[in-house]
Amino acid sequence: MSKRVLGGAVIGYGGMGHFHGGQMQRIDGIELCGVFDIDPAQQADAEKNGIHAYESREALLCDPRIDVVVIATPNDVHKEIAIDAMEHGKNVVSEKPVTLCPADLEEMIAASERTGKLFTVHQNRRFDGDYLLARHVMETGVLGDVFRIESRVQGSRGIPSGWREEKEHGGGMLYDWGVHMLDQMLYFMRGTKLETVYSVMTHITNTECDDGFSVMCRFANGVEWIIEIQTNNFIQLPRWYVLGTNGSLIIEDWDMNGRIVTVTDTTKNDSLPVVAGAGITRTMAPRTDETTHTLALPAKDYPTDWDSYYLNLIHALNGETDILVTHDQQRLLVHVIEAIFRSAETGEVVHL
């Protein structure tokens, strides 16, 4: 017996709305019934592309063909639309960040429990190839005990124009890109308590919202993560830089250029002095090839996976598996974001 194809719809047909519509048109097991946007130009764009544009949000939510609604609107209206959709009997996928405060998230979760409808968040960058590769290398143990992980995304064009640069709509880079990097960190470190965060935010190109931030997160097992998002960098630092007791990993970019260097003989620590600026040093003299080994990255084995998020959603709605992005994961993520804002405002370490 063939499985029923799920009906999908998108509310908010901007950049991410186009992405979700395309996914529903491309992936087996779900079909796009239509979209709605408050902007007439986006409505017209949908119709021009052969996609039905509902005359109103209510009309979309009352269509019995629709099983799941994806919310791709500005961040400040996710809660209102999600609760409305669930109360109309629809399952809901919210774009990230799910909401702007823990209390709002609890209302959304309560609506999910009250209506019995699935409610989850589009944390798609758990499937990025560079993240999957970094996680693989760390899990193999080739680096020894990992004690410091640096994850960076940097650009040079400032915050994109529109609502993403407006505080009232949940703009700024912590909400735009930081939420992805934090979700990657928390998903990798799940089961280990995050104890403290310390953050600094920048306002170089925008005084209303953060156009970048740096945060140090310290976990109960001693592992430190540094996450940095910047939009005014004209020379890029590596996407990933990981330190372990037995080696280091560098992933330069999303194309996964980089390498692993491990130590092969820890007993040979002596070195001859080398010239360092206006002096000499033996402490910082580099190791020789005799005591290190350089490994190429198996990048081709970790392609970015565009489909897994939607396939998990389809299988979960068919009762075949559990949803990957859970309420408790989002609870923790929202609390961490709140702590990062608090640390930046007070200049103090925040204990979770």
N, C-alpha and C positions, 0 to 999 in steps of 0.2 A: 504494500500500500504506500503510495507516494505521500510525502509530507506536504502539508499546506504551506504555500509561500506566504510569508508575512507581509502585511501592508505597512509601509513606512511613510512618514511625512516629516517635513522640516519647517520649523517656525524660525524665521530669520534667514533670509536668502542672500546674505553677503558672502564674504570670502569663504568662511567655514561652512556656510549653508550650501554653497555650490559644491564644496568638497563632499559633504554628507550626501547630497543628492546624487552626485556621481558614484559614490560607493553603493548606494541602493540600486542604482541602475546597472551596476557592473557585477555585483556579487550574487551568486545563486542563493536562493532561500529567502530573499526579501525583494520587494519591488516598490518603487517610488510612486505613491498615489498623487502627491502634489505638495505644494509649499504655500506658505503665507508670509508676507513681509508688510510692515506698515508703510514702506516706501513704494509708491506707485512705479518708480523706475525699476525696482527689483522685481515687482510683479510682472511688469511688461517684459523684462529680460527672461523670466521663466517661461512665459507664454511663447516668446520668440524661439526659445530652445525646445519647444514641444512639451513643456511641463505644465501641468494644470496649476493655476494659481487660484487658491480659494479666495472668495470675496471677503472673508473675515476669519479671525481665529476661531470663532464659534463654529463657523461652517466646517472648518477643518476638523475640529474636535468632535463634531457630531457625525462625521462620516464613518459608518460602521465597518468599512473595509480596513480602516487604519488600526493596526495593532500597537505600533510604537511611534512615538513622536520624539524627534531630536530637536533640542532647543539650542539655536546658534545665534542668540541675540546678545546685546550688551549685557555685561555681568550682573548689573543691578536688578534686572527683571527676571532672572532665572527662577527665583522662588515662586513668584506669582504665577508664571506660566506653567511650571512643573506641577504645582498643586492643582491648578485648574485642569490640566491634562489628565492627571491621575483621577480626579473626581469625575471626569468624563469617561473613565474606564480605559484609559490609554496607559501603556507602559512608557517610561520616559528615560531618555538619555540626555543629560545636560552637558553642554560644553563646559570646559574648565575655565576659571575656577567655579566650582559648583555654586558657591555663594560667597558673600563678603563677611559673614560672621557666623560663629557656631550656633547661635540661637536660631537663625534662619534655616540652617541645615537641619536642625532638630525638627523644625516644623515640616520640612520636606520629607524627612524620614518618617515622621508620624503619619503624614498623608499616605505614604507607601504602605505602612502597616495597616492603616485604617481601610484602605481600598483594596489591599491585596495585589497591587500592581508593582511590577519591577521598576526600580528607580536606581540609576547608576550614572556614572560620569565618564566622559570621553577622555580617559588618560591614555592616549594612543602612543605616547613616546616610551612606554614600556617595551615597544616593539622596534625601536630604532636600532639599526645595526651596530652603531658605535657603542651604545649602551650594552647590548647583548654581548658584544666582543669583550668589553671591559669587565663585565660580570663574569664571563667565562674564564678569562685569565686569572682573575682574583680567586675564583672558586677552585681552580686546578691546584693551587698551592705553590705554583712555580715561583712566586714572589716571596715565599715564606709567609710569615704573619703580617698581613697588611695593617698599617697603622695610620696612614694618611691618604686621603683620596681628594683630588682636586678636579672639579667639574665646572667647565666654563663655556659660555656662549657669548660671543662678542660681535658687535656690529659697529657701523660708523655713520648711521643715518638718523640717529635719534629715534624717538617713539613714532610709530606710524601715525599719520594724521587721522582725525576722526575721534570717536568716543574713547579709543585707547589712550588718549592723552588728557582725558577729563576725569577728575577724581570722582565726581558724583556717579559716574557709570562704572566704576571699578577699573579705571585705567591704571597705567603704570606697569613697569617691567616685572615686579614681583608677581603680580597677577597674570601677566601675559606669558612670560617664559619661566619665571622662577617656579611657578606651580608645577611645571613639567619636571624640572631638575630635582625638586624636592620629592615629587612622587617617585622618581627613579631611585633616589636615595632611600626613602622609607620602605619601598618595596624590596630593595636589596637587603636592607638591614632589619626586615621584619623579624620580630621575636627578640630583638635587642632594644633596650630602653634608651631613648634619646633623653639626655639629662639636661643639657644647656645649649643655648644659642646666643651668639653675639653678632650683631649686624651693623653695617654702615650703609646708608643710602646716598645716592648722588642725585643732584638736580641741576645738571649742567645745561641741558637744552630745554628743560621744562620745570617750572617752579611749582606747578600744581601737583604733579605726580612724580614718583621716582622714575628716572630714566636709566637707573642701574642700581645694583646693590651687591654687597659681598656679605656672606654669612659663614661663620664657623659653627659647626654643629659637633658636639662631643657626646659620644655614646658611652653607656655603662661599661662596655668592654675595652674602653680606652681608644677606640677608633675615632679619628677626626675626619670630618668632611668639610671641605671648603667649597662653597657654591658661589659662583660669581656670574652675574649677567650685566653686561655693559653695552651701551649704544653709542659711545663716543670714542671707540678704540680704532686706531688706524694701522696698528700692527697687532696681529692676532697672537695670543698665547694658545697653548695646546688645548684641544677640547677635553682631554683627560690626561692627568699626570698622577700616577699612583706609586706610593712608596711601600715596600715591604722589607722585612728583615733580611731577605735574601736576594732582592732585586728591585728593579723599577720598570714601570710601564709608561710609555707615552703614546697617545693617539692624537695626532696633530689636528685632524679635521673630520668632517662627516664622511669623507672618502676613505677614512680609516688608514691613512698613512701613519706609520710609526714603527715602534720596535719594543722588544723586551730585552733588558740587559740583566743578567744574573751573575752572582759571584760564584766562582767554582772552587776557590781555595781561600777560606777565611783566615788561615794561619799566616799567610804572607801579607802582613800589614805594613811592613817597613817600606820606605820609599826614599829616593834621593830628592833633595830640595829642588823645586822648580821656581823660576822667576814669576813673581806675581805683582804686577804694577811696579811700585818703587821698592819692593822688598822681595823676599823669598819665603816659600812655605813648603813644609813637608806634610803638614796636616791635610792640606787641600790638593796635594799632588794626585792626579788621576791614576786610577788603577791601570795596569797594562793588560794587553790581550791574554797574557799568561794566566791571569786570575779571574777573567770574566768571559762570559759567553753571550753573544748577541743572537736573538731569535727573531725571525720574521713573524709578523702577525698573520694569523689565519683568517684574514678579512673576508675572503670569498665564502667562507663557511657561515658567515653571519650577516646575510643580506637584511636590509630593512624590510619588515613584514607589513605590508599595507593592509592585509586582509584579516589577520588574526583577531583584531578587536571585534569586527562585525561578525565573523564566524562564531566567536564565543557568544556574542549577543543572540544570534539566531539559535544556537544550540541550547542556550539557557532558557530562552522563551519556549522552546520545544520540550523542555524538561529533561534534556539529555546531559546537562552539566551544570556546574555552579557558575555564577557570574564572577568574573575576575576582579572587577573593581567594586569593592564592598563598602557598606555604610561605615563600618569601623575604620577602614583605611581613610575615608574622606573626613571622618571626625578628627583623626589625628592630624591629617594634612592641614585642615582649616585651623586647628589650634596652633600648629607650628607657624603658619603664616601670621597669625595674630601675635605670637611671641616675637617674630622677626620685626614686625612693625613696632612693637613695644620697645624692643632693644634699641632700634634705630632712634626712636623718639627720646629715650632716657639716657642713651649712651652706656647702658649697663648690661651685664650678662643676665639673661632671663633663665630661670630654672623651671623646667617643665614638671 
